[in-house]
Amino acid sequence: MDKNSKIFVAGHRGMVGSAIVRRLQANGYTQVITRSRSELDLLNQQAVLDFLQSEKPDYIYIAAAKVGGIQANNIYRADFIYQNLMIEANLIHGAHVAGVQKLMFLGSSCIYPKMAPQPMSEDALLTGLLEPTNEPYAIAKIAGIKLCEAYNSQYQRQYVSVMPTNLYGPNDNYDLNNSHVLPALIRKAHEAKQRGDEALVVWGTGTPMREFLYADDLADACVYLMEKGYDGPLVNIGTGTDVTIRELAETVLKVVGFNGQLTFDSSKPDGTPRKLMNVSRLTALGWQARTSLTDGIALAYKDFLTRHAN
């Protein structure tokens, strides 16, 4: 990647896209192209084609997607499959038509089967049934991977797919109706502290294990792979380590400064017992995550206080 390369980051206002923009700018890239939703509707195929033909970026990062937690995925099933299919198809095909040779598509760990062996390797893709609650979203992301593979095979493009684990960090979504577990815990702990509550209740038993990656570490990995010129198969991006939901909650409470009791409502579902990514392929390429969970949560809480606390 040349420092003057034109780089389009789709979804630059989201948690992942904004982190990629920060990393690119920190690395000295001077032509990072972004468009807001009002400026470019990624669901509009002709608009995307026209934009890419006009700008002709050298590189594209697809961080744009409709995302949400379990509840949103399960309720808005049509929205999740339709919008994600359209966004990725318009961008991947549009990139090809515009002659863009290098593209990175960001997916999700939910592409892997619900009962995939742990830690989940890239080879687990399409070897079993998906988690039913987010199946439409997962199928859309799998389609994106296969689109990249197909354009690489038929047209010799270098369209790479990366699958991040659970993410958190600046610009995260803290809406309790459709956020993920970590930002939801940050908000709940903060509000419990503000009210002076004696206890904080967390759904489930606290025993399931999950992996969490700070968004700026993900961005660092994405830029690292593009700079390295990687054009191989699907790559998992994660830390390679996990914690129980209890350990996660205890860390959040400590960072936020909530001194009440932590309790668990075992009548609520736990979900999959464990979700851990096998990151040996990424490690072999020379990259490892650097931000500890405690440090990352502290940075995320600082962002929450800045943008949402009032």
Secondary structure as UniProt FT lines:
FT   TURN            3..4
FT   STRAND          6..10
FT   TURN            11..13
FT   HELIX           15..26
FT   TURN            27..28
FT   STRAND          31..33
FT   TURN            37..39
FT   TURN            42..43
FT   HELIX           45..55
FT   STRAND          59..62
FT   HELIX           70..75
FT   HELIX           77..97
FT   TURN            98..99
FT   STRAND          102..106
FT   HELIX           109..111
FT   TURN            114..115
FT   HELIX           122..124
FT   TURN            125..126
FT   HELIX           132..134
FT   HELIX           135..155
FT   STRAND          158..164
FT   STRAND          166..168
FT   TURN            170..171
FT   TURN            176..178
FT   HELIX           181..195
FT   STRAND          199..203
FT   STRAND          209..210
FT   STRAND          212..214
FT   HELIX           215..228
FT   STRAND          235..237
FT   STRAND          243..244
FT   HELIX           245..256
FT   STRAND          261..265
FT   TURN            266..267
FT   STRAND          274..275
FT   HELIX           280..284
FT   TURN            285..286
FT   HELIX           293..307
//
